[in-house]
Amino acid sequence: MKISLRKFMLLLSLIIVTISSCEKDSNEEAALDLIGTWTIDNQVVDLMVGNESALSLLILAFQITEAEAQAMIDEFLDEYLDDIEGGTINFMANHNYLFSLEGDSDDGTWSLSSDKKNLLLDDGTIDETTFEVLTLTANSLVLKLPEENEFLDIDDDGVDEELRLLVELRLSK
C-alpha cells in the first residue's frame, strides 16, 4: 500500500494533536484535582544537624534521654515554626489562592508545573515559594517545603552547626 506524502503529513499532524490533547487533559486534570478548599491536617518536621538527626545528636552530645532531646527540639521548632494545622487553602480556578487560619488570611497566585511536580505560589513576588508536590489526588495533597538552613552553636563549643529544617504539609479535601 502506497501512502502519499500529503496523507502521511496529515496522519502525523493528527497524531501530534492527539498526543498534545492528551497531555493537556492530564495537566488540566491535575489542576482540577488541586482546585478546591484543602485543610492542613498536619505538618511533618524533621530537624537535621548536617546529615544527622538532631534527636540522635542531642542524645549523644548532652548524654540526655530521648524525651529530653525531643523537648529541646520541640522548643526550638516552636520558636521558629508557626502551627498551621487546621488552616485551609482554597485554590481557585482563576489561579488565585486564599490561605486562612484562625481568622487571619493571606492570598496570592498559584501555578502547577506541566509535570505536576511543583506548585509555585506568588510568582515574581518577594513571597515566591516553590513546593515539591509529593502527592496530588482528588482528596490528598502532600507538599514538601524548600529546605531551610540555619547556623547555630547548639552544643556551646564555639562552632556553629548547620541546622536543616525539612517540612512536609499533608492536606485533605
FENVENNOR-V886231 format. One record per backbone hydrogen bond with DSSP energy under -1.0 kcal/mol. CO is the residue of the C=O (numbers start at 1). NH is the residue of the N-H. E is the energy in kcal/mol with one decimal. If there is no record, write none. Layout:
BEGIN
co	nh	e
CO	NH	E
CO	NH	E
END
This chain:
BEGIN
co	nh	e
4	8	-2.4
5	9	-2.5
6	10	-2.1
7	11	-2.7
8	12	-2.7
9	13	-2.4
10	14	-2.2
11	15	-2.2
12	16	-2.3
13	17	-2.5
14	18	-2.4
15	19	-2.6
16	20	-2.6
17	21	-2.5
18	22	-2.3
19	23	-2.3
20	24	-2.4
21	25	-2.6
22	26	-2.2
23	27	-2.2
24	28	-2.9
25	29	-2.6
26	30	-2.0
27	31	-2.3
28	32	-2.7
29	33	-2.4
30	34	-1.7
31	35	-1.9
36	91	-2.6
38	89	-2.4
39	172	-2.0
40	86	-3.1
42	170	-2.7
44	168	-2.4
46	166	-2.7
47	54	-2.5
48	164	-3.0
49	52	-2.2
52	49	-3.2
53	57	-2.2
54	58	-2.6
55	59	-2.1
56	60	-2.3
57	61	-3.2
58	62	-2.3
65	69	-2.4
66	70	-2.8
67	71	-2.1
68	72	-1.8
69	73	-2.2
70	74	-2.9
71	75	-2.1
72	76	-2.1
73	77	-2.9
74	78	-2.6
75	79	-1.4
76	80	-1.5
77	81	-3.0
84	87	-2.1
87	40	-3.0
88	100	-2.8
89	38	-3.0
90	98	-1.5
91	36	-2.6
92	95	-1.8
95	110	-2.4
96	92	-3.0
97	108	-1.7
98	90	-2.7
99	106	-2.3
100	88	-2.7
101	104	-2.3
104	101	-2.7
106	99	-3.6
108	97	-2.4
109	122	-2.7
111	120	-3.0
113	116	-2.0
117	133	-2.8
118	113	-2.7
119	131	-3.0
120	111	-1.7
121	129	-2.0
122	125	-1.9
125	128	-1.5
129	121	-3.0
131	119	-2.6
132	144	-2.7
135	142	-2.1
139	173	-1.2
140	137	-2.7
141	171	-3.3
142	134	-2.6
142	135	-1.5
143	169	-3.1
144	132	-2.4
148	165	-2.9
150	163	-3.6
152	154	-1.3
152	161	-3.5
161	152	-2.1
162	50	-2.2
163	150	-2.5
164	48	-2.9
165	148	-1.8
166	46	-2.8
167	145	-2.7
168	44	-2.6
169	143	-2.5
170	41	-2.2
170	42	-1.5
171	141	-2.1
172	39	-3.2
END
